[in-house]
């Protein structure tokens, strides 16, 4: 089943990106909050909460995708976040605001950032597609889900039935 | 008949067993999901905890007590505002344009003490404007006093070069011309601007800003607390003026 292997690859790539993106920001909360503010989309107090919570959520989604735990749920969350990021970058682009996207730490205003926007949107679109693929494949290879949710009690039932006879 | 009923009873028993098994299976599934979600929530909580531990609050020295700024207004005014800025930062320029007139009026009315603290945030990678402008500001402050320095500060922001091409757009001669326009004498500032006579001042001002955990510009401190209530620079400026007035 090649699709299951492609699903594994998509999980590792997307999950790896999330782990790096989240991990780099967790120890730099002030920069993360400033990066969210720089989009000038959210009210200040909301930007602070998002700046603090987003890296943690990114990290957990990444770990879930790499390990293959609650894979489809994690993939859907991942897809939603990428949609949000694409909207965010498109919106600063449209408003003529030049900022570092703050995707992997950093953030804030940056000269000539507009030339990076197309590539950033392309990257996020590719990762969005990968997330949707993972969500659509029922089972991917080497996922912890198949251990956690295998139908373990079936043999037990056979044994009890056998004992009855 | 007895064989038939026996078969029925067996089938029923098997069905019951299957139902019980399905129930156990569902329960286990649910518990697994709950367990995994609980672990995820724990990790999110832990990561947010790490973030909070790493969060640095801005601890600026009180308005009017830094050696690296220029102050307007009454020391005993009910409010104090500190603005950390880089002469090159476009948002600082935008904030200046939005707030300068109102802050000056409010300071003149005795409602607020305002201290502008320029430092070097953006002068790097061969870009010297931030350092040259802050150096000239320090020089003018020393030679011509705070009133001229404040006017020079305003003129630097009114004539702010673009971040991308600052050094070509704003050579030393332009900076000197603005200093003279503000009221400094050219003989006082010419050499110092060309030789970066107050580069040490700029370095120390920058160290002080870093020590205060100022991470970006503009950073506004209202009555000792970081003020960042606003989506855009415009909002921020309006809210700041409303808070002080």
Boltz contact constraints between the chains, C-beta under 6 A:
constraints:
  - contact:
      token1: [A, 26]
      token2: [B, 47]
      max_distance: 6.0
  - contact:
      token1: [A, 26]
      token2: [B, 50]
      max_distance: 6.0
  - contact:
      token1: [A, 26]
      token2: [B, 51]
      max_distance: 6.0
  - contact:
      token1: [A, 27]
      token2: [B, 54]
      max_distance: 6.0
  - contact:
      token1: [A, 29]
      token2: [B, 51]
      max_distance: 6.0
  - contact:
      token1: [A, 29]
      token2: [B, 54]
      max_distance: 6.0
  - contact:
      token1: [A, 29]
      token2: [B, 55]
      max_distance: 6.0
  - contact:
      token1: [A, 30]
      token2: [B, 56]
      max_distance: 6.0
  - contact:
      token1: [A, 30]
      token2: [B, 215]
      max_distance: 6.0
  - contact:
      token1: [A, 34]
      token2: [B, 216]
      max_distance: 6.0
  - contact:
      token1: [A, 40]
      token2: [B, 231]
      max_distance: 6.0
  - contact:
      token1: [A, 40]
      token2: [B, 232]
      max_distance: 6.0
  - contact:
      token1: [A, 43]
      token2: [B, 231]
      max_distance: 6.0
  - contact:
      token1: [A, 44]
      token2: [B, 228]
      max_distance: 6.0
  - contact:
      token1: [A, 44]
      token2: [B, 229]
      max_distance: 6.0
  - contact:
      token1: [A, 52]
      token2: [B, 48]
      max_distance: 6.0
  - contact:
      token1: [A, 52]
      token2: [B, 51]
      max_distance: 6.0
  - contact:
      token1: [A, 56]
      token2: [B, 44]
      max_distance: 6.0
  - contact:
      token1: [A, 56]
      token2: [B, 47]
      max_distance: 6.0
  - contact:
      token1: [A, 56]
      token2: [B, 48]
      max_distance: 6.0
  - contact:
      token1: [A, 59]
      token2: [B, 47]
      max_distance: 6.0
  - contact:
      token1: [A, 60]
      token2: [B, 40]
      max_distance: 6.0
  - contact:
      token1: [A, 60]
      token2: [B, 43]
      max_distance: 6.0
  - contact:
      token1: [A, 60]
      token2: [B, 44]
      max_distance: 6.0
  - contact:
      token1: [A, 69]
      token2: [B, 36]
      max_distance: 6.0
  - contact:
      token1: [A, 70]
      token2: [B, 36]
      max_distance: 6.0
  - contact:
      token1: [A, 108]
      token2: [B, 216]
      max_distance: 6.0
  - contact:
      token1: [A, 111]
      token2: [B, 163]
      max_distance: 6.0
  - contact:
      token1: [A, 111]
      token2: [B, 164]
      max_distance: 6.0
  - contact:
      token1: [A, 148]
      token2: [B, 32]
      max_distance: 6.0
  - contact:
      token1: [A, 153]
      token2: [B, 21]
      max_distance: 6.0
  - contact:
      token1: [A, 153]
      token2: [B, 24]
      max_distance: 6.0
  - contact:
      token1: [A, 153]
      token2: [B, 25]
      max_distance: 6.0
  - contact:
      token1: [A, 157]
      token2: [B, 21]
      max_distance: 6.0
